[in-house]
Each structure stands twice: as C-alpha cells, then as structure tokens.
Amino acid sequence: MIVCWFLCQKLFSLYNYYFRNSIFANMITKILYFILILPISLLPYSLLYLFSDFLFFIMYRLIGYRKKVVFNNLKNSFAYKNDEELKAIMVNFYRHLCDIIMESVKGFTISEKEIRKRLVIKNPELSNYFADKGQSIIFVGGHYNNWEICAQAFALYSNHECVGIYKPLSNKFINDKIYTSRSKYGLNLVSMKQTKKSFEDSVKPRAIVFGSDQNPSNPKRAHWVDFLNQDTAVLFGVEKYSKEYNCPVVFVSISKVKRGYYQVEYSLITDKPNDEPHGKITEDFTKRLEKDIINQPQYWLWSHKRWKHKR
C-alpha cells in the first residue's frame, strides 16, 4: 500500500496509467490517505525509517521497481565503472529513495520547527541580497537529495515571495494534498502553464523555483548539452525567463548531512543574464548539478527515464 501511495505521490505514472482521474481512483486515494498515510506521517522519524527499510525490501528485492532503467542510466553515465560498482550505487540509490518517500509522507504533518532542524540553508544572505534590492531571482536545482523538504523550506529562509513551478497531477485529491504540503510554509505553487504570469503579477520581489533536470516534453525547444557522458536535452525555461525579466540565477545545491538531515548552499550563476551568451546559463547549472551527482551519485533520481530523446 505504501508503494501504491508513493507511485501516486511521487512517480505516479503507474497509478495514473491504470486509474487515470476516475471516481474510483479518487476514492481509493482518499482511503489510502486517511487510514494509512496520514497516521504514518505522525510517527517519529525513527519509526518512519523502519518503514523505509521494509519499503526498500519491497521495491528493490521483491518488485524490482524500474531496476533496468536505473542500471542502464548508471551504466551510460559512468561507463568507467564496473558492474559491481554500479550495483552498489543502485542499492544505495534505492535505500535513499525509500527514505525520501517516507520523509515526504512526513511532510504532510511536519512542523516548521522540525523543518528548520532538518534542513539548513548555509547562505540565505546570497538570495536575500537581491530581495532587499527589490529584485526577483530564479532558483534552479534538480531532483537531488530531498528536494521536497527543500521546497517546503525555501520561504522560511527567504525575504522573497517564493514561487515554485510545478506540473499539476491529474488526480485532483493527490494534487491538492501535495499542493498543501509543499506550500504550507509560504511557497506559492504555480502551474507550468502559468510560468510567465508568475514573473508579472506581483509587486513584491519573487524567487521563482525551477527543477530543471527532468526530460523535456518537447526536445525541439530544449538546449542540448553533454550531461553525465550523454547528449542531453535540457529545459530552457530558466535561461529564457532570466533574460526576459533580467533575473539573477542562483543554483541550489542540496547535500545530505546524515539520514534525515540536509544542508543547502546557494551559488550565483549570474546576476547579469543578458550579458551571457546563448546557452551559457543552461550549461552552467547543468554542470553544477552534474558535479554534485558525480560526487555522490546515489542521491539523484535515477529511476526517471531521463534520456528518452535523441538529437
């Protein structure tokens, strides 16, 4: 049941494939939420990690969830590593993924005090410098480490009005719960279709948050770079909007301190986007993410079918 919820909440592709947005799907989801997910989210982290260990056994040993996708992604990215090394990364990836699932379940009821304890932003002054000048910025990062708790924490450390760009889920109940979870401490969520509007309809300076490491739906509008040893189509929205609205771009690097504890460090990509040559901003944040992944590969979302498109 936890696996079903995970697929609904995070990677919901299998769930939506079978049930779409039917009345039956909404009913099952509500039952799962109120009798299983919500009570589990109230448990202390020590017990949640027991669920995580059990979930690892189910997902990795029993079901083998996307193991072929994960292994192929790793093999193509790290051609210099042997199969034994790749399998070790894969095992650690699944352990981390199961932790992220349970930490995300905790996100439904987590307190502000607990978030501040478990995620610390080392240098919020970098972004707040621009907020104090009345200038909007763009945060860009990837699905690396626990991006969910990072999304919840952005506004707690920022003088900007924080806005997250996301793709709404087809299941309305699930979408509403995730929306509430991510936004309860100040992050405003805006549909990808309303991205342009998010830069224009506020009198306060905003920090617009992009996760730009996933496979673009339209590769013809993407920018191609070498990423993890592969020719890769990268979403171009960050560069496009930074130049159109003259927004500084800040990369968000998330590191894992220990189980359940994370640290974020900002780094400035550019504060003069229109002075940068075409593609430079996109290539820069992609390389910074790549550096993080190479350093600790188990913490990236390898189960995503990242390289579906070819140039």
C-alpha positions in Angstrom: 0.0 0.0 0.0 2.9 2.3 0.8 4.3 1.6 -2.7 1.0 2.5 -4.3 0.9 5.8 -2.4 4.5 6.5 -3.4 3.6 6.0 -7.0 0.6 8.3 -6.6 2.5 11.0 -4.8 5.9 11.0 -6.5 6.2 9.0 -9.6 2.5 8.3 -10.0 2.9 7.1 -13.6 1.8 3.5 -12.9 -1.2 4.5 -10.8 -2.4 7.1 -13.3 -1.9 4.7 -16.2 -4.4 2.2 -14.7 -6.9 4.5 -13.0 -6.5 8.0 -14.7 -8.7 10.5 -12.9 -11.7 8.3 -12.3 -14.1 8.4 -9.3 -12.7 5.0 -8.3 -9.1 6.4 -8.3 -10.1 9.3 -6.1 -12.0 7.1 -3.7 -9.0 4.7 -3.3 -6.6 7.6 -2.9 -8.7 9.2 -0.1 -8.9 5.9 1.7 -5.2 5.4 1.5 -4.5 8.9 2.7 -6.8 9.0 5.7 -6.3 5.4 7.0 -2.6 4.9 6.1 -0.6 7.9 5.0 -1.8 10.5 7.5 -1.4 8.2 10.6 2.1 7.2 9.3 3.1 10.8 8.9 2.5 11.4 12.6 5.1 8.8 13.6 8.6 9.9 14.7 11.4 9.6 12.2 12.9 6.5 14.0 9.8 4.5 13.2 9.5 6.0 9.7 12.9 4.7 8.8 11.7 1.2 9.8 9.0 1.6 7.2 11.7 2.8 4.8 13.8 -0.3 5.3 10.8 -2.5 4.7 9.9 -0.5 1.7 13.4 -1.0 0.3 12.9 -4.8 0.5 9.6 -4.5 -1.4 10.8 -2.0 -4.1 14.3 -3.4 -4.7 14.2 -7.1 -3.7 10.6 -8.0 -4.4 9.2 -5.8 -7.1 12.4 -4.6 -8.7 10.8 -1.2 -9.4 12.5 0.2 -12.6 15.7 -1.6 -11.8 16.5 -1.9 -15.5 16.0 1.9 -16.1 18.2 2.7 -13.1 21.0 0.4 -14.1 21.1 1.5 -17.7 21.1 5.2 -16.6 24.0 4.5 -14.3 25.9 2.4 -16.9 25.6 5.1 -19.6 26.6 7.8 -17.1 29.5 6.1 -15.6 31.0 4.0 -18.3 34.3 3.8 -16.5 32.7 1.9 -13.5 32.3 -1.9 -13.5 29.0 -3.6 -12.9 29.8 -4.3 -9.2 30.4 -0.6 -8.6 27.2 0.3 -10.4 25.2 -2.2 -8.5 26.5 -0.7 -5.2 25.4 2.8 -6.3 22.0 1.3 -7.3 21.4 -0.3 -3.9 22.3 2.9 -2.1 20.0 4.8 -4.5 17.0 2.6 -3.6 17.7 2.9 0.1 17.9 6.7 -0.3 14.7 6.8 -2.5 12.8 4.9 0.2 14.0 7.4 2.8 12.8 10.2 0.6 9.4 8.5 0.2 8.9 8.3 4.0 10.3 11.8 4.6 7.8 13.1 2.0 5.0 11.3 3.8 6.2 13.1 7.0 5.9 16.3 5.0 2.2 16.2 5.3 2.3 16.9 9.1 5.9 18.2 9.7 6.2 21.3 11.9 8.1 24.4 11.0 10.5 23.7 13.9 11.2 20.3 12.6 11.9 21.6 9.0 14.3 24.2 10.3 16.1 21.4 12.3 16.4 19.0 9.4 17.2 21.4 6.6 19.6 24.3 7.0 20.4 26.8 4.3 24.0 27.9 4.8 24.0 31.2 3.0 20.5 32.7 2.6 22.1 36.1 2.5 23.1 35.5 -1.1 19.4 35.4 -2.3 18.3 38.0 0.3 20.7 40.5 -1.0 18.6 40.7 -4.2 15.3 40.7 -2.3 16.5 43.7 -0.2 17.3 45.4 -3.5 13.7 44.7 -4.7 15.0 42.3 -7.4 13.4 39.0 -8.3 15.6 35.9 -8.8 15.4 32.4 -10.2 16.4 29.4 -8.1 17.4 26.4 -10.1 18.2 22.9 -9.0 17.4 19.2 -9.6 15.8 16.1 -8.1 18.7 15.5 -5.9 18.7 14.6 -2.3 15.4 15.6 -0.6 14.0 18.2 -2.9 10.6 18.0 -1.2 11.7 19.3 2.2 13.8 21.9 0.4 10.7 23.1 -1.4 8.9 23.4 2.0 11.8 25.3 3.5 12.6 27.9 0.8 10.2 30.6 2.1 11.3 30.1 5.7 14.8 31.4 4.9 13.9 33.9 2.2 13.0 37.6 2.1 11.5 37.0 -1.4 8.0 35.8 -2.1 8.8 32.3 -3.1 7.1 30.6 -6.1 7.5 27.0 -7.2 6.9 25.9 -10.7 5.3 22.5 -10.9 3.2 20.2 -13.1 -0.2 19.6 -11.6 -1.2 15.9 -11.2 -4.3 14.5 -13.0 -5.7 13.2 -9.7 -7.2 16.2 -8.0 -7.2 14.8 -4.5 -3.5 13.9 -4.7 -2.7 17.2 -6.3 -4.4 19.1 -3.6 -2.7 17.3 -0.8 0.8 17.7 -2.3 0.0 21.4 -3.1 -0.9 21.9 0.6 2.1 20.0 1.8 4.6 22.0 -0.3 3.0 25.4 0.3 2.1 25.4 3.9 5.2 27.3 5.0 5.0 30.1 2.4 5.9 28.6 -1.0 3.3 29.5 -3.7 2.9 26.9 -6.3 2.2 27.8 -9.9 1.4 25.5 -12.8 4.0 25.3 -15.6 1.4 26.8 -17.9 1.3 29.9 -15.8 5.1 30.4 -15.5 5.2 33.6 -17.5 2.5 35.1 -15.4 4.4 34.3 -12.2 7.0 36.8 -13.2 4.5 39.6 -13.9 1.7 39.6 -11.3 3.4 40.5 -8.1 4.5 43.8 -6.6 7.0 42.1 -4.3 10.3 40.6 -5.5 9.9 36.9 -6.1 12.2 33.9 -6.0 10.9 31.6 -8.8 12.0 28.0 -8.1 12.7 25.7 -11.1 13.6 22.0 -11.1 15.2 21.7 -14.4 16.8 18.3 -14.6 13.9 16.2 -16.0 13.3 15.1 -19.5 11.6 17.9 -21.6 8.4 17.0 -23.3 9.4 18.9 -26.4 13.1 18.3 -27.2 12.9 20.8 -30.1 12.6 23.6 -27.6 15.3 22.3 -25.4 19.0 23.2 -25.2 21.4 20.3 -25.8 24.4 19.7 -23.5 26.8 17.0 -22.5 25.4 15.7 -19.2 26.7 12.6 -17.4 28.5 11.4 -20.5 25.5 11.7 -22.7 24.0 14.1 -25.2 21.1 15.6 -23.2 18.1 17.8 -23.9 17.7 20.3 -21.1 14.7 22.5 -20.3 15.5 26.1 -21.4 12.9 27.9 -19.3 15.4 29.2 -16.7 17.6 30.9 -19.2 14.7 32.2 -21.2 12.9 33.8 -18.3 16.1 35.1 -16.6 16.9 37.1 -19.8 13.4 38.2 -20.4 12.9 39.6 -16.9 16.6 40.3 -16.1 16.6 37.9 -13.1 19.8 36.7 -11.4 20.1 32.9 -11.4 21.0 31.0 -8.3 21.9 27.3 -8.2 20.6 25.3 -5.3 22.9 22.5 -4.1 21.5 20.0 -1.6 23.8 17.8 0.4 22.9 15.0 2.9 24.5 15.5 6.3 23.1 12.2 7.7 19.9 10.3 7.5 17.0 12.8 7.6 19.2 15.9 7.7 20.1 18.1 4.8 22.1 21.3 4.0 21.6 23.7 1.2 24.1 26.0 -0.3 23.4 28.7 -2.9 25.8 29.7 -5.6 25.3 32.6 -8.1 25.3 31.6 -11.7 24.9 35.1 -13.0 23.4 38.4 -11.9 23.6 39.8 -15.4 21.8 37.2 -17.5 21.6 39.3 -20.7 25.4 39.5 -20.7 25.7 35.8 -21.0 26.0 34.1 -24.4 23.2 31.8 -25.6 23.1 28.5 -23.7 25.7 29.5 -21.1 23.2 29.7 -18.2 21.7 26.4 -19.1 25.1 24.7 -19.4 26.3 26.2 -16.2 23.5 25.0 -13.9 23.6 21.6 -15.6 27.3 21.3 -14.9 26.9 22.2 -11.3 24.2 19.6 -10.8 26.5 17.1 -12.6 29.3 17.8 -10.2 27.0 17.1 -7.3 25.8 13.9 -8.8 29.3 12.6 -9.6 30.4 13.4 -6.1 27.5 11.4 -4.5 25.6 9.6 -7.3 23.2 7.7 -5.1 21.2 10.8 -4.3 19.9 11.6 -7.8 16.6 10.4 -9.2 18.0 7.6 -11.4 14.5 5.9 -11.9 13.5 8.8 -14.2 13.7 8.0 -17.9 15.9 10.9 -18.5 17.4 10.2 -21.9 14.3 9.3 -24.0 15.1 11.9 -26.6 17.9 11.8 -29.2 19.1 14.8 -31.2 
